[in-house]
Amino acid sequence: MLESLYSYFGFTASLVVSLFIFLFFVFWMAGVAGICSRKRPVHRQALFISLAVFIPPYPVVWLISEMIKQKRELRNL
C-alpha cells in the first residue's frame, strides 16, 4: 500500500498523506474512547457508539468540539 502511495504521490506527498491517516486514526481512537466514557442511558450510548463506528469522522469532530468546550470553560475560570 505504501509503495503504491509513493508511486502515485511521490515522496513528500506520500509522507504527508501517511501522517494525516495516522493522526486521523489516533484522533478517531481518542474520540471513541471519549464517547464510550460518558455516562448516558443505554439506548443513547448504543447510538453514539454506532455513530462512532459507522461514521469515522464523527468521533474526530466530537473530540474537537469537546476540546473547544473545555477551552471555553477554562477561560471562564
C-alpha positions as CSV (number, residue, x, y, z in Angstrom):
1,M,0.0,0.0,0.0
2,L,2.8,2.4,0.9
3,E,4.6,1.6,-2.4
4,S,1.5,2.4,-4.5
5,L,1.0,5.6,-2.5
6,Y,4.6,6.5,-3.1
7,S,4.4,5.8,-6.8
8,Y,1.2,7.8,-7.1
9,F,2.0,10.9,-5.0
10,G,5.8,11.0,-4.7
11,F,7.9,11.1,-1.5
12,T,6.7,14.3,0.2
13,A,3.1,13.9,-0.6
14,S,3.0,10.3,0.4
15,L,4.7,11.2,3.7
16,V,2.1,13.9,4.4
17,V,-0.8,11.6,3.4
18,S,0.6,8.8,5.7
19,L,1.0,11.2,8.6
20,F,-2.6,12.5,8.1
21,I,-4.0,9.0,8.0
22,F,-2.1,8.1,11.2
23,L,-3.2,11.2,13.0
24,F,-6.8,10.7,11.9
25,F,-6.6,7.1,13.3
26,V,-5.2,8.4,16.7
27,F,-7.9,11.1,17.0
28,W,-10.6,8.6,16.0
29,M,-9.4,6.2,18.8
30,A,-9.4,9.1,21.3
31,G,-12.8,10.2,20.2
32,V,-14.3,6.7,20.5
33,A,-12.7,6.4,24.0
34,G,-14.2,9.7,25.0
35,I,-17.6,8.8,23.7
36,C,-17.6,5.5,25.5
37,S,-16.5,7.0,28.8
38,R,-19.6,9.2,29.2
39,K,-22.5,8.2,31.4
40,R,-25.6,8.0,29.3
41,P,-28.8,5.9,29.1
42,V,-28.1,2.6,27.4
43,H,-30.1,3.3,24.2
44,R,-28.3,6.7,23.7
45,Q,-24.9,5.1,24.4
46,A,-25.6,2.5,21.8
47,L,-26.5,5.2,19.3
48,F,-23.3,7.2,20.0
49,I,-21.1,4.1,19.8
50,S,-22.7,3.0,16.5
51,L,-22.2,6.5,15.1
52,A,-18.6,6.4,16.1
53,V,-18.0,3.1,14.5
54,F,-20.0,3.5,11.3
55,I,-19.2,7.2,10.6
56,P,-15.5,7.6,11.2
57,P,-15.3,11.4,11.1
58,Y,-17.9,11.7,13.9
59,P,-15.5,10.9,16.8
60,V,-12.9,13.3,15.4
61,V,-15.5,16.1,15.2
62,W,-16.8,15.2,18.6
63,L,-13.2,15.3,20.1
64,I,-12.5,18.7,18.5
65,S,-15.8,20.1,19.8
66,E,-15.1,18.8,23.3
67,M,-11.7,20.4,23.2
68,I,-13.3,23.7,22.2
69,K,-15.8,23.4,25.1
70,Q,-13.1,22.7,27.6
71,K,-11.1,25.6,26.4
72,R,-14.1,28.0,26.8
73,E,-14.7,26.6,30.3
74,L,-11.1,27.1,31.3
75,R,-11.2,30.7,30.1
76,N,-14.2,31.4,32.3
77,L,-12.4,30.3,35.5
